[in-house]
């Protein structure tokens, strides 16, 4: 994603959310993990708190958690909060099984966590 000593490009080419990102259900405005990963890494440091007051399916939170940030997500729709919980449980399980970096590679490259 980042090349040492190079400025990040101003135009990002990022595809839509992968099927694996929607395996528990989808949100109408769901963003790709790769997009929120870049935003989190560019704007926070490890240990920071990331607040998403309209969290939806919590892609921002998943990216934050994956890189050692704390996360607070707010949404009024129970359906999407339940979806968020399932996605967090799945990510935590994958990180435990495969280790943090391997789990993230699975999310980023082939869209298959297993």
C-alpha positions, 0 to 999 in steps of 0.5 A, spaced: 500 500 500 505 505 501 512 505 498 517 508 503 519 515 501 514 516 496 508 520 496 501 517 496 497 518 490 491 523 490 487 518 486 486 511 489 483 506 485 479 501 490 474 496 487 467 495 491 467 491 497 469 484 496 464 478 497 467 476 503 466 483 506 458 482 505 458 474 507 454 476 514 449 481 510 450 488 507 449 495 508 446 500 502 452 504 503 458 499 505 465 502 503 471 497 501 475 495 507 481 497 503 478 504 503 477 505 510 484 502 511 487 507 508 483 512 511 485 510 518 492 509 517 493 516 514 489 519 519 491 515 526 496 512 530 496 506 534 492 506 540 488 512 538 480 512 538 476 512 532 469 515 532 464 513 527 457 516 529 454 513 523 457 506 523 453 502 519 456 495 518 463 498 521 468 497 516 471 503 519 471 499 526 474 493 523 480 497 519 481 501 526 481 494 530 485 491 525 491 496 526 491 497 533 486 503 534 480 503 539 473 504 536 467 507 538 461 506 533 454 509 533 448 507 529 440 507 530 439 501 526 439 494 530 440 490 524 446 494 522 449 493 529 448 486 529 451 485 522 457 489 525 458 484 531 458 478 527 463 482 522 467 483 528 467 476 531 469 473 525 475 478 524 477 477 531 477 469 530 481 470 524 486 474 527 487 469 533 487 463 528 492 466 522 495 472 526 494 479 525 498 480 518 496 474 515 488 475 517 489 482 514 492 479 507 486 475 506 481 481 507 485 485 502 488 480 497 483 475 495 477 477 499 477 470 503 478 469 510 478 462 510 
